[in-house]
Amino acid sequence: MTQHSHSVRVYYEDTDAGGIVYYANYLKFLERARTEWLRSLGVEQDILLEQSVGFVVKTVEMHNHRPALFNQLLSIQSEIVELKRASLVFKQTIINADQSLLVSATIKVACVNLSNMRPQAIPKSILGELSIVI
């Protein structure tokens, strides 16, 4: 399986009063990594939005192993572990420069028609790109 890597710097705005990343911000980091992976495959979500196609998070299972701290450079590793007609499951991890595991997550994403918010098949062009990487 092909992994994608995306780097994120922890800014002050990402942290709580103690300089530790607020847990909900990890979800933002994970989202950015998935978006950048799609972009690297030639999938631009603004084009999909024009076609009323969107990817929405259906479920998240996230484990916080160690805290990320202000100004750390993090690496987010993403891989697709399941690809179906209208959904996909990502396994994602966040590590720091010391290679310490900070966060692990499994995220199920569904493809939906944004005009009626119902599931729809992932467009064939995208499905073809995604099936190459798993």
N, C-alpha and C positions, 0 to 999 in steps of 0.2 A: 504494500500500500504506500502511496506517495504522501509524504507529509509536506505541509507548507509552514514556513516560519515567518513570523512578523514581530518586529520589535516595537516596544512602547516604553517611553520614559515616564516615570511617575512624577507628576507635577504636584505642587502644593495643593491645588484645588482637588486632587484625587484623594487627599488624606484627611484623617480626623485630627483632633487637637493634639494627639500624640505622635503625629507624623507617620501613622500607619494607614495603608490604603483602606478606605471604607469598603466593606464587602460588596456592596451593590456596584461599585465601579469595576470590579473584575468582570461583571457581565458586559459592561461597555467595551472593555479591552478584548474580550472574546468575540464580541460582535464585529469590532473593527478588523480583527484577524480574519474572520470568515468573509467579510466584505472584500478585503484586499486579496484574498485567495481567489474569489470569483473574478475580481478585476484582472488578476494575473492570467486568468483563463479566457479573457476577452468578454466577460459578462459584466455589463454596466447596468446597475440596478435602476438608474434613471430612465434608461431605454425601456426596461421591463415595466416600470411604472406607467409610462406612456401607453403601454399595451394592456394595462390593468392586471399585470402579473406581479405578485409579490411573494416573498418568502417570509413566513412568520414563525416565531418560536412557539412550539407546542408544549414541550417539556424541557426542564432543566434539572439535572442532578449535579450539584457542585459540592466539592469537598475542599475546605480551606486547611491546608497542611501547615503552612508557615506564613507569617505576614510579609507583605511587600512594604518597602519603606520609601519615604520621600527621596527623590532624585535617583532611585535605582533604575537601571536599564533592564527591562524584562523581555524575555523571548516567549512568544506564544506559538506553540506547536499545534497544528490542526491536521486531522485526518478524517476522511469519511470512512465510517465502519459499516454503514448500511445505506444502500441506495434502492429506493422503490420508485414506483411510477409517479407518485405525488409527494414523496417525502424523502428526507435523508437524515442520517444520524451522524453527528460529528463527535469525535473524541478530541478534547483539547486540554492542553496542559500549559501552565505558566511557570517558567523557571527564571531564576535570577542569574547574574553573571557567575556565581559560584556553582551553577548547575543544580542548585537546591530546588526541589519541587515545592512550589508555593500553593498552586491550585490545580485541581483536576476536575474536569467536567465532561458530562455527556449531554449533548443537546440535540433534540429532535426538532427539525425544521420542516414545515409543510409549505407546499406551493398552493397559493390561493388565487382565485379570481377576485380582484379587489372591488369590482362593481357589485358583486353579491356576497363576498366573503365566504365563498364555498371552495372546498378543495378542487384543484384541477391538476391535470398531468403536467409534470415539468416539461417545458418546451423541448422538443427533440434536439434542437441545436445545443441547448445547455446540458441535457441528459447525455449527449454524445461526449461533450467535454468532460463531464463528471465521471463517466464510466472509464475514461482513459486513466484517471488518477487513482482509481481504487483497485 
